[in-house]
């Protein structure tokens, strides 16, 4: 059996959108959640990929719990590095294109400008280091690969900052939010659209743009600024009677187990030039917050 796309991590924030959009586009898709197919099981993974002979494999599976990764290091590396290497080897064996989702957390955040694909990664956390190890494994094992670094992803599926803010605000009127970390909120549906656009172009016989690309939202903003926009929209959509009181704090005042980069801004000029993909309009994506509200 031959399919256009084999999708792993199909039940995640981005994976859910990917499956829906791929089916809507008329692609033949085999999709697996983590429970259905664990990429850490090399033998099972190889059997599935040989069985379906996909033209493209998109890996939306990842260990994304940044703080927990500092404790569960073995699990983080198993999923984000070893499992990714297995995928890359399987893709190379059958000549499939491999598209992989990575993260802005491969950088240390010390740069004052937006990060380019050519900037040297220096992860601060186990999560970032494990994702970088996965990137390197793909580059080593699979020539026909595309790595998409993104960050601050939110969507209707799974857990994310938007849902957390709305849930906390439903219980408390005073919130503290970090104001000295800057990045790019990115709508999961837009990431899915970008991945499918890349896939369609990468399957052309004359495509040679393999490698790493950055994709995120615009404009850049702090977590505090992002939270403020969320609550403005929530009030305008009559989901809350009034905005909660937001208090900006520094990263030092809001310590976490894992260190996070102060600057997560990604430069998206390369993906726009090669694939004609524009940054995610995260403000437009906040126009309907009802699916994000706590039950």
C-alpha positions in Angstrom: 0.0 0.0 0.0 1.3 3.5 -0.9 0.2 6.7 0.8 1.0 10.4 0.4 1.6 11.1 4.0 2.4 9.2 7.2 1.8 11.4 10.2 3.1 10.6 13.7 2.0 12.6 16.7 -1.4 13.0 15.2 -3.2 13.9 18.4 -1.0 16.9 19.4 -1.7 20.6 18.9 -0.3 20.6 15.4 -1.0 17.0 14.5 -4.7 17.4 14.9 -4.7 20.3 12.4 -2.4 18.5 10.1 -4.6 15.4 9.8 -7.8 17.5 9.2 -6.1 19.7 6.6 -4.3 16.8 4.8 -7.6 14.9 4.4 -9.4 18.1 3.3 -6.7 18.5 0.6 -7.4 15.0 -0.7 -4.2 13.5 0.4 -4.0 9.8 1.4 -3.0 9.8 5.0 -2.1 7.3 7.6 -2.0 9.0 11.0 -0.9 7.7 14.4 -1.2 9.1 17.9 1.6 8.4 20.4 -0.6 5.6 21.9 -1.0 4.0 18.5 2.7 4.3 17.4 5.6 5.1 19.7 8.5 6.4 17.6 10.9 5.0 20.3 10.0 1.5 19.1 12.3 1.1 16.1 11.2 -2.3 14.9 7.5 -1.5 15.0 8.1 1.9 13.3 10.1 0.3 10.5 7.3 -2.2 9.8 4.7 0.5 9.5 6.8 2.7 7.2 7.7 -0.2 5.0 4.1 -1.3 4.9 2.7 2.1 3.7 5.7 3.4 1.7 4.7 7.0 2.3 6.0 9.8 0.0 6.4 12.0 3.0 6.6 11.4 6.8 5.8 14.3 9.1 6.9 14.0 12.7 4.6 16.0 15.0 5.5 13.7 18.0 7.6 15.2 20.7 8.2 15.4 24.5 7.3 19.1 25.1 7.1 19.4 28.9 10.0 21.8 29.3 10.3 21.8 33.1 9.6 18.0 33.5 12.3 17.3 30.9 14.9 18.5 33.5 13.9 15.5 35.6 12.8 13.0 33.0 15.9 13.5 30.8 16.0 9.9 29.6 12.4 10.1 28.3 13.0 13.5 26.7 16.0 12.2 24.8 14.3 9.0 23.9 11.4 10.8 22.1 13.1 14.0 20.9 16.4 12.4 19.8 16.5 8.6 19.6 12.9 8.2 18.2 13.6 11.0 15.6 16.8 9.2 14.5 14.8 6.0 14.0 12.3 8.0 11.8 15.1 9.5 9.8 16.7 6.1 9.1 13.3 4.7 8.0 12.6 7.6 5.8 16.0 7.3 4.1 15.6 3.6 3.6 12.4 4.0 1.5 13.4 7.4 -0.1 10.7 9.4 1.7 10.8 13.1 2.5 11.0 13.6 6.3 9.5 16.8 7.7 10.2 17.4 11.4 9.0 20.0 13.9 11.6 21.6 16.1 11.8 24.5 18.5 13.1 28.0 19.2 14.5 26.6 22.5 17.6 25.4 20.6 18.8 28.9 21.1 20.1 30.6 24.3 18.2 33.8 23.8 21.3 36.0 24.1 21.1 37.5 20.6 19.5 40.9 20.4 18.1 40.4 16.9 15.8 37.6 15.6 17.4 34.2 15.1 18.4 33.0 11.7 18.6 29.4 10.6 22.4 29.8 10.4 22.8 31.0 14.0 24.6 28.6 16.2 22.3 26.7 18.6 23.0 26.9 22.3 20.1 25.3 24.2 19.7 26.3 27.9 17.4 23.3 28.8 17.3 19.5 28.5 14.2 20.0 26.3 16.1 22.3 23.9 19.2 20.1 23.9 17.1 16.9 23.2 15.4 18.7 20.2 18.8 19.8 18.9 20.1 16.3 19.1 17.1 15.2 17.0 17.9 17.8 14.4 21.5 16.6 14.1 20.4 13.0 13.8 18.0 13.9 10.9 20.8 15.8 9.1 23.1 12.9 9.5 20.7 10.1 8.5 18.3 11.5 5.9 19.2 13.7 3.0 15.7 14.7 2.0 14.6 16.4 5.1 13.0 19.7 6.2 13.2 20.8 9.8 10.7 23.5 10.9 11.6 25.4 14.0 8.7 27.2 15.6 7.7 28.4 19.1 4.9 29.6 21.4 2.4 27.4 19.7 -1.2 27.5 20.7 -4.4 26.0 19.3 -7.8 24.5 20.1 -6.2 21.1 20.8 -3.9 20.2 23.7 -2.4 22.4 26.4 -1.0 25.8 25.7 -0.5 29.3 27.1 -3.9 30.6 25.8 -5.8 27.9 27.5 -3.8 28.2 30.7 -4.3 32.0 30.9 -8.1 31.6 30.4 -8.3 28.8 33.0 -6.3 30.7 35.6 -8.3 33.9 35.0 -11.5 32.1 35.5 -10.4 31.4 39.1 -8.3 34.4 40.0 -8.6 38.1 39.2 -4.9 38.8 39.8 -2.2 37.2 37.6 1.5 37.6 37.3 3.1 37.0 33.9 6.7 37.1 32.8 7.4 40.3 30.8 11.1 39.9 29.9 10.9 36.9 27.6 10.1 37.8 24.0 9.0 35.6 21.1 6.3 34.9 18.5 3.0 33.3 19.3 2.2 30.9 16.5 -1.2 29.4 15.7 -1.1 25.6 15.4 -3.4 25.6 12.3 -1.0 28.0 10.6 1.9 25.6 11.3 -0.1 22.8 9.8 -0.7 24.8 6.7 3.0 25.7 6.4 4.0 22.0 6.8 1.6 20.9 4.1 2.8 23.7 1.8 6.4 22.6 2.3 5.5 18.9 1.7 3.7 19.7 -1.6 6.7 21.6 -2.9 9.3 19.2 -1.5 7.8 16.3 -3.4 8.5 18.0 -6.8 11.4 16.3 -8.6 13.3 19.6 -9.0 13.2 20.6 -5.3 16.5 21.2 -3.7 15.8 23.4 -0.7 16.5 20.8 2.0 17.4 21.9 5.5 16.2 24.0 8.4 13.5 26.7 8.3 12.0 29.1 10.9 8.3 29.7 11.1 6.4 31.6 13.8 3.9 34.4 14.2 4.0 38.2 13.9 4.3 40.6 15.6 6.9 39.7 18.2 5.7 40.2 21.8 6.4 39.3 25.5 4.4 36.7 27.4 2.9 39.6 29.4 1.9 41.3 26.2 0.5 38.1 24.8 -1.6 37.6 27.9 -2.9 41.1 27.7 -4.1 40.6 24.1 -5.8 37.3 25.1 -7.8 39.0 27.8 -8.7 42.0 25.7 -10.1 39.5 23.2 -11.9 37.5 25.9 -13.7 40.6 27.1 -14.6 41.8 23.6 -16.0 38.3 22.9 -18.0 38.5 26.2 -16.3 35.5 27.6 -15.2 37.5 30.7 -17.1 40.4 32.2 -13.8 42.3 32.8 -10.1 41.9 32.3 -8.2 40.3 35.2 -5.4 42.4 36.8 -2.1 41.6 35.1 1.2 42.2 36.9 4.5 42.0 34.9 7.3 40.2 36.5 10.9 39.3 35.5 12.1 35.8 34.9 14.1 36.0 38.1 10.9 36.8 40.0 9.1 33.8 38.4 11.7 31.0 38.7 11.1 27.8 36.8 12.9 24.4 36.8 14.2 24.9 33.2 15.9 28.0 31.9 14.1 29.7 29.0 15.6 32.0 26.4 14.9 35.7 26.9 14.8 36.1 23.1 12.9 33.5 21.2 12.2 35.6 18.1 12.7 33.7 14.9 13.5 35.3 11.5 11.1 33.9 8.9 12.6 35.4 5.8 14.0 32.2 4.5 10.7 30.2 4.5 9.0 33.2 2.9 11.6 33.3 0.1 11.7 29.5 -0.6 8.1 28.5 0.0 6.2 31.8 -0.1 4.9 31.1 3.4 4.1 34.2 5.5 4.3 34.4 9.3 1.4 33.2 11.4 -1.3 35.9 12.1 -1.7 35.0 15.7 -3.8 38.0 16.5 -6.4 36.9 13.9 -6.3 33.4 15.5 -7.5 34.9 18.8 -10.7 36.1 17.2 -12.6 33.0 18.5 -11.5 32.0 22.0 -14.6 30.0 22.9 -12.9 26.6 22.1 -10.1 27.5 24.5 -12.4 28.3 27.5 -12.3 25.8 30.4 -15.3 23.5 30.6 
